[in-house]
Amino acid sequence: MITNMKIVATAATILLTTTFVAQTATADADLAAGESIAYSCLGCHGIDGYRNAYPSYRVPKLGGQKATYIEIALKGYREGTRQHPTMYGQANSLSDQQIADVSAYLATLAADTVEAGGSEAAGFEKAQACTACHGNNGVSVNAMWPTLAGQHEDYLEQALHAYRDGTRNDPVMSVQAQLVAEKDIALLAKYYAGLEGLETTKAE
């Protein structure tokens, strides 16, 4: 079984090889350009409870999510390591610079709860292996890894199943998801969804 230390070591390797490029692009982002691009994103992510058609689950909240993670996710959809027809179409139309721009802009919206630190004294035994990357209270400890606190419960379930069945590929999560018992997926999703954190992304 993979321990938390092994997960962290693997994540650290990925961190060293990808963070510099992602952070450099985000640092050079044009927020005004990102706001223009985000118009199409908010057609789904800016509506409370908006659902993916099939399979049916609520699209993820982005408010409070870190720019670097959004950037990594968009590139994953563009490059096929994440499979979703609509998101592929959106991401495939964007250059690296445009992805950096829209990611940086989206990260400025509805971020107050996460920036304030989320829920205090959070803890759940079955989530202990998740805390190495996603934080003790579901607020990620590194810009590359997603904050889970406050995310839609059904979206979190969908994401974990996607890592298990190969619809999503990630060096850490593809392995870690296999170690989560099927019966625990719903419990983890419910736990993280109940924490204070992410919000539906809405333009000012």
N, C-alpha and C positions, 0 to 999 in steps of 0.2 A: 504494500500500500504506500502511496506517495504521502510523505509527511509535509507539514507546513514549510519546513526548512527547504525541502527539495523543490516545492512549488516556488518559493521565494528565489531560490538559486536560478531556476529556469527563467523566471520572470526577469531577474536581474540581467541575464544574458540578452534577452530580447530588448530590455531597456537600453543597454549599452549600444546596441546596433541600430536602434530606430529613434530614440528620443531626440537626439541632436537635430536630425533632419526635420522631424515634426515640429519641434519647438522653434527652430529657425524660421520655418514657413509661417507659423502662427504669429511669431513676433513681427513679421513683415506684412501682416494681414491688413487689408483695407476694409475698415468697418462699413464705410458707405457702400462699397461694392458688395460686401456681404449682405447688407440689408436688402439690396435690390434682388439678389439671388434668393434670399430667404423667403421672398413672397410666395413662391411655390411650395416651400417646405411647410409654411404655416397653414396651407390649405388642408393639411391632415394633422400635423403636430400642434397646431394652434387651436384645435377644437376639442373641448373637454369630452372625453369618452369616445372619440372617433375610432372606428373599428376597421381593421383589415378585413377585406371581404371573405377570403378563404385561404387558410383556416381563419375562423373568426376570433380575433383578440384585439384589444385596444392597442393602438400604435403607441410607441414609447413616449414618455414625457422627456423633454430635453431641457427644460428650465432648471438650471443649476448644474447641468452636466459640463464637464471640462472641455475646452476647445480641442485639446490634443486628442482626447478620446473620440470626439465627434469626427475629427479629421481622419483618424485611423479607421473608424467604422465606415465612413463614406468611401474611402479607398478600398476597403474590403468588399463593399458592394460592387464597386467599379471593376475590381480585379477578379471577382468570382469566389473569394473565400467566404463570402456571405451571399446566400442565394435568396433573392426576392425580386421578381420581375419589375415592379414599380421603382424600387430603390436602385436597381441596376440602371434603368432608364434615366433616372435623375442623376445619379453619380457619373454615369458614362458620358454625360453631356458637359461635365465640368473638368477644367484643367486643374493641376495641382494648386495653382495660385487661387483659383476660384473656390476650391475646397477649403483652403486655409482661410479665405475671406469669410465664407458663409459660416464656417465652424466658429471663428472668433466672434462673429456677430451673434450667433445663437447663444453662445456662452454668456453673453451680457444680459440675457433676458431671464427674468423670474429666478434669480440666483440667490435671493436673500436668505432663505431657510438653510440652504447648504452652506453658504458663507458664514452663517451664524453657528455652524457646528452640528446641526441636526439634533436628534434625540440624545438626551443624556442617559447614562447608565444602561445602555442597550446591551443585550446579551442573550444568546440562544445557543445551547450546546451543539446542535446540529450544524450551526453556521461557523463553528470555530475554524474550520479549514478555509473558509472564505475570507476571514478577517485579514489574512496576510496581505491581500491585495485590495480588498474592498472596505477595509476599516472596521473597527469594533462596532461602530454604529451605522454601518452601511455607507458612510461617506468615504470615498476612495482616498488612499494615502498617496497616490501618485497620479499625475495628470493623464497617464496612458491608460489607466484602468477605470472602468465606469463606476460611478456612484450608483448604488442600488436602492438606497433608502427612499421610500416614497414612490418607487416605480410601480406601474400597474401590475397587479398580481398575475393576471393571465398572460401579460407580455413576458414576465420573468419565467413562467412555466414554459412558454413557447420557446424562449431563447435557450433554456437548459436542454429541452428536447432536441433543438436544432444542433447543439454541440454534440449530443449523444448520437444522433443519426447521421452526422456528417454534412448536414445542410449548411452549417457554419464550421469553419476550420480555424483553430487557434492553437499554437503550441502548448499553452497552459490549459485553456478551458476544454479543449477536445479530450484531454486526458482526465482532468478533474471532474468533468460531468459524468464520466463513466463510473466514478467512484461514489457518486450520489445514488443511494437506493431510490428506486422508482417511487416508493411510498413517501420519500422525504422531499421530492421535488415540490409538491404542493405545499408542504410545511415551510420550506425555505422561502418560497414565493410569497406566502401569506405573511411571514415574519418581516421580510424586507419591505413589502408594500405597506405595512403598518407603521413604519418608522417615519419620522419627519425628514423631509428631504426634497426630492425632485418635484417640480411643478409643471403644469401644462405651459408650454412656451407660448407667450402672447407678445406681440409687438407693442411697444409703448404708444 
